[in-house]
């Protein structure tokens, strides 16, 4: 049996407010499997065990700007550094996750599977380190203040040496300070990923901070390679990653969650960058991003990008095998930053959010599909698990959040998850699919 009762022997109380609009939705149908790892379909689809023979993300620090990260989660023991706490009105510090969301994003990135002697949840880059930066919840601050805190957090992450900055939230507003902080981080050598939002069904365009030039906006796709219904669309979508039925370590009663959303997809994109950067440690942030775009699974509609999945779905396995030309170290490969610099007014700088496409630098190679059909991702079986963590620790933060996440993952035949599933159907048409360059088993 995977989990009986609670995953931890002891629980602590947690505050209930959300950070910005935390971008993980309610989970779908229950999974019945012997181990947690067997329920992590995205790792099979991306052939994680194969990639881990080349890179685990070791030597890379990923800053998680969120609700805090609980270092006592068994699958995160030894992965979480000391960071920064900007939520001074909340009890605790950056290691006190007041919502559970930040621990979940850290789990998707760097979970080691150490729980139960290797039966826990793995992150895509289990060798990476997590730099936790805790921000207040929206009940504490205004949207303007949210942008101010994001600016501080981004600067702190870059100045602390985080190569990758993960922002799995959508909130705040445009501001000169936020734009300046992003440019500062890029100049310091960091690469920033942010969730595009979970209000796609309402037709909302991409919000902040994902809309800021220089931040890579990440959308979510499911197993069918289509944009999930909640994933927002727009000209600021740069790429997509798995974001449906995601099983991972998190903060909460059981320390394990099954969730959906662009938060999850952003964490997977950040972890993908960590895998690539770990192998090519001398590359710049611009070169890592260019290789991610070189090897991406492009849209099947023949366009370089579309507003659903951007330039396509991340494929770190291909990037590790055949990265192509990383290009110049000092040239940011997406055009929005250059366009923003050339804009004569704030109105011109923001024009891209109303429908203008973000086109790849002409010199960048974009992976082309073999035909117009998407292909399944699921790999042929599961390789040997990589064990990177050790001790099982106690103490977790009880989870209360807008998305109703934090369920115990039950063993086969032991019943349903104690929450109501949300239906996330595929979007209409074929333009949200990708046709991978190679069409071998697994196809990703």
C-alpha positions as CSV (number, residue, x, y, z in Angstrom):
1,X,0.0,0.0,0.0
2,X,1.3,3.4,-1.0
3,X,0.0,5.5,1.9
4,X,-2.0,4.6,4.9
5,X,-3.6,7.5,6.7
6,X,-1.3,10.5,6.6
7,X,2.1,10.5,5.1
8,X,3.7,12.2,8.0
9,X,3.6,11.3,11.6
10,X,2.9,14.8,12.7
11,X,1.1,17.8,11.3
12,X,1.3,21.5,11.9
13,X,-1.3,24.3,11.3
14,X,-1.2,26.4,8.1
15,X,-2.5,29.8,7.1
16,X,-5.1,29.7,4.4
17,X,-4.5,32.6,1.9
18,X,-3.4,32.0,-1.6
19,X,-0.4,33.6,-3.3
20,X,-1.5,35.7,-6.2
21,X,-3.6,33.4,-8.3
22,X,-1.9,30.1,-7.6
23,X,-2.1,28.3,-10.9
24,X,-2.9,24.7,-10.0
25,X,-6.4,23.4,-10.5
26,X,-8.4,20.6,-8.9
27,X,-7.2,17.1,-9.6
28,X,-8.9,14.7,-12.0
29,X,-9.8,11.0,-11.7
30,X,-7.9,8.9,-9.2
31,X,-4.9,6.8,-10.2
32,X,-4.6,3.2,-9.1
33,X,-1.0,2.1,-8.9
34,X,1.5,0.4,-6.6
35,X,3.9,3.2,-6.3
36,X,3.9,7.0,-6.6
37,X,6.4,6.9,-9.4
38,X,4.0,4.7,-11.5
39,X,1.5,7.5,-11.3
40,X,3.8,10.2,-12.6
41,X,2.9,9.8,-16.3
42,X,4.8,12.9,-17.3
43,X,8.1,11.4,-16.3
44,X,7.4,8.3,-18.4
45,X,6.3,10.5,-21.3
46,X,9.5,12.6,-21.1
47,X,11.6,9.4,-20.6
48,X,13.1,10.8,-17.4
49,X,15.1,7.7,-16.4
50,X,16.8,7.9,-19.8
51,X,17.6,11.6,-19.3
52,X,18.9,11.0,-15.8
53,X,21.7,8.9,-17.2
54,X,23.0,12.1,-18.7
55,X,21.8,14.8,-16.4
56,X,19.8,15.2,-13.2
57,X,20.1,18.9,-12.9
58,X,23.0,18.7,-10.5
59,X,24.8,22.0,-9.9
60,X,21.8,24.1,-10.9
61,X,19.8,26.2,-8.4
62,X,16.2,26.9,-9.2
63,X,14.6,29.8,-7.3
64,X,10.9,29.1,-6.4
65,X,9.1,32.3,-5.8
66,X,6.0,31.2,-4.1
67,X,4.4,30.4,-0.7
68,X,7.5,29.0,0.8
69,X,9.0,25.5,0.5
70,X,8.9,22.9,3.3
71,X,12.4,21.2,3.5
72,X,11.1,18.4,5.7
73,X,9.0,16.8,3.0
74,X,10.7,13.4,2.6
75,X,11.1,13.9,-1.2
76,X,12.8,17.2,-0.7
77,X,15.2,16.5,2.2
78,X,18.6,17.9,1.3
79,X,17.3,19.8,-1.8
80,X,16.1,23.0,-0.2
81,X,18.5,25.9,0.5
82,X,18.1,28.9,2.8
83,X,16.3,31.6,0.9
84,X,14.4,34.8,1.6
85,X,11.1,35.6,3.3
86,X,9.1,38.6,2.2
87,X,5.9,37.5,3.9
88,X,6.8,39.0,7.3
89,X,3.1,39.1,8.3
90,X,3.0,35.3,8.1
91,X,4.3,33.1,10.9
92,X,7.6,31.3,10.1
93,X,10.0,32.0,7.2
94,X,10.7,30.8,3.7
95,X,10.7,27.2,5.0
96,X,7.2,27.6,6.2
97,X,4.8,27.0,3.4
98,X,1.6,28.8,4.3
99,X,-0.4,27.3,1.4
100,X,1.5,24.2,0.3
101,X,1.8,25.4,-3.3
102,X,5.5,26.3,-3.2
103,X,6.4,22.9,-1.9
104,X,4.5,21.3,-4.7
105,X,6.3,23.3,-7.3
106,X,9.6,22.4,-5.7
107,X,8.5,18.7,-5.7
108,X,7.8,18.8,-9.4
109,X,11.3,20.3,-10.0
110,X,13.6,18.5,-7.6
111,X,11.7,15.7,-5.8
112,X,14.0,12.8,-5.0
113,X,11.5,10.0,-4.5
114,X,13.2,9.2,-1.2
115,X,10.0,8.6,0.7
116,X,9.6,5.0,1.7
117,X,13.0,3.9,0.5
118,X,12.6,5.2,-3.0
119,X,8.8,4.9,-3.4
120,X,8.1,8.6,-3.3
121,X,7.5,11.3,-5.9
122,X,10.3,12.4,-8.3
123,X,10.9,15.8,-9.8
124,X,12.1,16.1,-13.4
125,X,15.5,17.4,-12.2
126,X,16.1,15.6,-8.9
127,X,19.7,16.7,-8.7
128,X,18.8,20.5,-8.7
129,X,18.7,22.6,-5.6
130,X,15.7,24.8,-4.6
131,X,16.1,28.4,-3.4
132,X,12.8,29.3,-1.7
133,X,11.6,32.9,-1.8
134,X,8.3,33.4,0.1
135,X,5.9,36.1,-0.9
136,X,2.7,37.3,0.9
137,X,-0.7,36.2,-0.1
138,X,-3.2,38.5,-1.9
139,X,-5.2,39.0,1.3
140,X,-2.1,40.8,2.6
141,X,-1.2,43.0,-0.3
142,X,-2.6,44.8,-3.3
143,X,-1.8,43.9,-7.0
144,X,0.6,46.9,-7.1
145,X,2.3,45.6,-4.0
146,X,2.4,42.1,-5.5
147,X,4.5,43.5,-8.4
148,X,6.8,45.3,-6.0
149,X,7.4,42.1,-4.0
150,X,7.9,40.1,-7.3
151,X,10.5,42.7,-8.3
152,X,12.4,42.2,-5.0
153,X,12.1,38.5,-5.2
154,X,13.5,38.3,-8.8
155,X,16.4,40.5,-7.9
156,X,17.2,38.5,-4.8
157,X,17.1,35.2,-6.8
158,X,19.4,36.6,-9.5
159,X,21.8,38.1,-7.0
160,X,21.9,34.8,-5.0
161,X,23.1,32.9,-8.1
162,X,19.9,31.1,-9.1
163,X,20.3,30.1,-12.7
164,X,16.6,29.4,-13.1
165,X,13.8,31.4,-11.6
166,X,10.3,29.7,-11.3
167,X,7.2,31.9,-10.8
168,X,4.2,29.6,-10.8
169,X,1.7,32.4,-10.1
170,X,-0.3,35.0,-12.0
171,X,-0.9,38.3,-10.3
172,X,0.2,41.9,-9.9
173,X,0.4,44.4,-12.7
174,X,3.0,45.9,-15.1
175,X,5.4,48.3,-13.5
176,X,8.8,49.8,-14.3
177,X,10.3,48.2,-11.3
178,X,9.2,44.7,-12.4
179,X,10.5,45.2,-15.9
180,X,13.8,46.5,-14.5
181,X,14.1,43.5,-12.2
182,X,13.6,41.1,-15.1
183,X,16.3,42.8,-17.1
184,X,18.6,42.8,-14.0
185,X,18.1,39.0,-13.7
186,X,18.8,38.4,-17.3
187,X,21.9,40.5,-17.1
188,X,23.0,38.5,-14.1
189,X,22.6,35.3,-16.2
190,X,19.2,33.9,-14.9
191,X,16.4,32.4,-17.0
192,X,12.9,33.2,-15.8
193,X,9.7,31.1,-16.4
194,X,6.2,32.1,-15.3
195,X,2.8,30.6,-15.6
196,X,0.4,32.1,-18.2
197,X,-2.7,31.6,-16.1
198,X,-5.7,29.2,-15.6
199,X,-8.6,31.3,-16.8
200,X,-8.5,30.1,-20.4
201,X,-12.1,29.2,-20.3
202,X,-12.9,32.8,-19.7
203,X,-10.9,34.0,-22.7
204,X,-8.5,36.1,-20.6
205,X,-5.2,37.2,-22.2
206,X,-1.9,36.5,-20.5
207,X,-1.4,38.4,-17.3
208,X,1.6,39.4,-15.2
209,X,4.3,38.5,-14.6
210,X,4.3,36.1,-17.6
211,X,3.5,39.1,-19.9
212,X,6.7,40.9,-18.9
213,X,9.3,41.0,-21.8
214,X,12.1,38.7,-20.9
215,X,10.0,36.2,-18.9
216,X,9.2,32.9,-20.7
217,X,5.4,32.3,-20.5
218,X,4.4,28.7,-20.0
219,X,1.1,27.1,-21.0
220,X,-0.1,23.6,-19.9
221,X,-0.8,20.5,-22.0
222,X,-2.2,17.1,-21.1
223,X,-1.3,13.6,-22.2
224,X,-3.1,14.1,-25.5
225,X,-0.6,16.9,-26.4
226,X,-3.3,19.5,-26.4
227,X,-3.6,22.7,-24.4
228,X,-5.7,22.1,-21.3
229,X,-9.0,24.0,-21.3
230,X,-7.9,26.2,-18.4
231,X,-4.6,27.2,-19.8
232,X,-4.8,30.8,-21.0
233,X,-4.0,31.7,-24.6
234,X,-2.3,34.7,-26.1
235,X,0.7,36.3,-27.8
236,X,2.8,36.0,-24.6
237,X,2.7,32.2,-24.6
238,X,6.2,31.0,-25.4
239,X,6.1,27.3,-24.7
240,X,4.1,24.6,-23.1
241,X,4.8,21.6,-20.8
242,X,2.8,18.9,-19.0
243,X,0.3,20.3,-16.6
244,X,-2.5,17.8,-16.1
245,X,-2.9,15.0,-13.6
246,X,0.5,15.8,-12.1
247,X,1.4,13.7,-9.1
248,X,4.2,15.2,-6.9
249,X,5.5,15.9,-3.4
250,X,3.8,18.9,-1.9
251,X,2.9,20.7,1.4
252,X,-0.1,19.2,3.1
253,X,-1.5,16.5,5.3
254,X,-0.1,13.7,3.2
255,X,2.8,15.5,1.6
256,X,1.6,14.3,-1.8
257,X,-0.7,15.9,-4.3
258,X,-2.3,15.3,-7.7
259,X,-3.0,18.6,-9.5
260,X,-3.6,20.4,-12.8
261,X,-2.5,23.8,-14.0
262,X,0.0,26.1,-15.6
263,X,1.8,26.3,-12.3
264,X,2.8,22.6,-12.8
265,X,3.8,23.2,-16.4
266,X,6.0,26.1,-15.4
267,X,7.8,23.9,-12.9
268,X,8.4,21.3,-15.6
269,X,9.8,24.0,-18.0
270,X,12.1,25.2,-15.2
271,X,13.3,21.7,-14.5
272,X,13.9,21.1,-18.2
273,X,16.2,24.1,-18.3
274,X,18.0,22.8,-15.2
275,X,18.6,19.4,-16.9
276,X,20.1,21.1,-20.0
277,X,22.1,23.7,-18.1
278,X,23.6,21.0,-15.8
279,X,25.1,19.2,-18.8
280,X,26.3,22.4,-20.4
281,X,27.4,24.4,-17.4
282,X,29.3,27.0,-19.5
283,X,26.3,28.0,-21.5
284,X,24.6,31.3,-20.8
285,X,20.9,31.7,-20.0
286,X,20.3,32.8,-23.6
287,X,21.9,29.7,-25.0
288,X,19.9,27.4,-22.7
289,X,16.7,29.0,-23.8
290,X,17.7,28.9,-27.5
291,X,18.4,25.2,-27.3
292,X,15.0,24.6,-25.6
293,X,13.5,26.4,-28.6
294,X,15.8,24.6,-31.1
295,X,14.5,21.2,-29.9
296,X,10.9,22.0,-29.0
297,X,7.9,20.0,-30.4
298,X,6.5,22.6,-32.8
299,X,2.8,23.3,-33.6
300,X,1.3,21.0,-36.2
301,X,-0.5,23.8,-38.0
302,X,2.7,24.8,-39.9
303,X,3.2,28.0,-37.9
304,X,6.3,28.8,-36.0
305,X,4.1,29.4,-32.9
306,X,0.5,29.7,-32.0
307,X,-1.3,31.4,-29.1
308,X,-2.1,28.0,-27.4
309,X,1.3,26.4,-26.9
310,X,3.6,29.1,-28.1
311,X,6.5,27.6,-30.1
312,X,5.7,24.1,-28.8
313,X,6.2,21.6,-26.0
314,X,9.5,21.3,-24.2
315,X,11.6,18.3,-25.0
316,X,14.7,18.2,-22.8
317,X,15.4,14.7,-23.9
318,X,16.1,15.9,-27.4
319,X,18.0,18.9,-26.1
320,X,20.3,16.6,-24.2
321,X,20.8,14.3,-27.2
322,X,21.1,16.8,-30.1
323,X,20.9,20.4,-28.9
324,X,21.9,22.1,-32.1
325,X,23.6,25.4,-32.2
326,X,23.2,27.3,-28.9
327,X,23.9,30.6,-30.7
328,X,25.6,33.6,-29.2
329,X,25.8,33.9,-25.4
330,X,24.7,37.5,-25.2
331,X,21.6,37.5,-27.5
332,X,18.2,36.8,-25.9
333,X,16.4,34.4,-28.4
334,X,12.9,35.8,-28.1
335,X,12.0,39.1,-29.7
336,X,9.9,40.7,-27.0
337,X,12.8,42.1,-25.0
338,X,14.3,43.8,-28.0
339,X,10.8,45.1,-29.0
340,X,10.2,46.5,-25.6
341,X,13.5,48.3,-25.6
342,X,12.7,49.9,-29.0
343,X,9.1,50.9,-28.0
344,X,8.8,54.7,-27.7
345,X,5.9,54.6,-25.2
346,X,4.3,52.3,-22.6
347,X,1.4,51.9,-25.0
348,X,3.7,50.6,-27.8
349,X,5.6,48.4,-25.3
350,X,2.3,46.7,-24.2
351,X,0.9,46.3,-27.7
352,X,2.1,42.7,-27.9
353,X,-0.4,41.5,-25.3
354,X,-3.3,42.4,-27.6
355,X,-2.6,39.8,-30.3
356,X,0.8,40.5,-32.1
357,X,2.8,37.3,-32.4
358,X,6.2,36.8,-30.7
359,X,8.4,35.5,-33.5
360,X,11.6,33.6,-32.9
361,X,14.9,35.2,-33.9
362,X,15.4,34.4,-37.6
363,X,18.6,32.5,-36.9
364,X,17.0,30.0,-34.5
365,X,16.2,26.5,-35.7
366,X,12.7,25.3,-34.7
367,X,11.9,21.6,-34.7
368,X,9.5,20.7,-37.5
369,X,6.9,17.9,-37.3
370,X,7.0,15.0,-39.6
371,X,3.3,15.3,-40.4
372,X,0.3,17.0,-39.0
373,X,-0.6,14.4,-36.4
374,X,0.3,14.5,-32.7
375,X,1.7,11.3,-31.2
376,X,1.4,9.8,-27.8
377,X,4.0,10.5,-25.2
378,X,3.9,7.5,-23.0
379,X,7.2,5.6,-22.8
380,X,7.5,1.9,-23.0
381,X,7.8,1.0,-19.3
382,X,9.6,2.6,-16.4
383,X,13.3,2.5,-15.8
384,X,15.1,2.1,-12.6
385,X,14.4,4.9,-10.1
386,X,17.1,7.3,-9.2
387,X,17.6,7.7,-5.5
388,X,19.0,11.0,-4.5
389,X,17.5,11.7,-1.1
390,X,17.7,10.0,2.3
391,X,15.9,10.3,5.5
392,X,12.1,10.5,6.0
393,X,11.4,13.6,8.0
394,X,8.4,14.6,10.0
395,X,6.3,17.7,9.9
396,X,4.2,19.1,7.0
397,X,2.0,22.1,6.5
398,X,-1.7,21.4,6.3
399,X,-3.0,22.5,3.0
400,X,-5.8,24.9,2.3
401,X,-6.0,26.4,-1.2
402,X,-8.3,27.5,-3.9
403,X,-7.6,24.4,-6.0
404,X,-8.5,21.9,-3.3
405,X,-5.2,20.0,-3.7
406,X,-3.4,17.8,-1.2
407,X,-5.3,14.5,-1.4
408,X,-3.8,11.3,-0.2
409,X,-2.9,9.1,-3.2
410,X,-4.6,5.8,-2.5
411,X,-3.5,2.3,-3.3
412,X,-5.3,0.2,-5.9
413,X,-8.8,-0.6,-4.9
414,X,-8.8,1.6,-1.9
415,X,-11.4,4.1,-3.1
416,X,-11.8,7.5,-4.6
417,X,-9.9,10.7,-3.9
418,X,-11.9,12.9,-1.4
419,X,-12.6,15.8,-3.8
420,X,-14.6,16.5,-6.9
421,X,-12.8,16.2,-10.2
422,X,-12.8,19.0,-12.8
423,X,-13.3,18.2,-16.4
424,X,-10.5,19.4,-18.6
425,X,-11.4,18.5,-22.2
426,X,-9.0,19.1,-25.2
427,X,-9.3,22.3,-27.0
428,X,-10.9,22.4,-30.5
429,X,-8.8,21.9,-33.6
430,X,-5.3,20.4,-34.1
431,X,-3.2,23.5,-33.7
432,X,-2.6,22.7,-30.0
433,X,-0.8,19.4,-30.8
434,X,2.8,18.9,-31.7
435,X,4.5,16.5,-34.0
436,X,7.9,15.5,-32.5
437,X,10.9,15.4,-34.8
438,X,11.6,11.8,-34.0
439,X,8.7,9.3,-33.9
440,X,10.2,6.4,-31.9
441,X,8.5,4.8,-28.9
442,X,7.2,7.4,-26.5
443,X,7.5,10.1,-29.2
444,X,8.7,12.9,-26.8
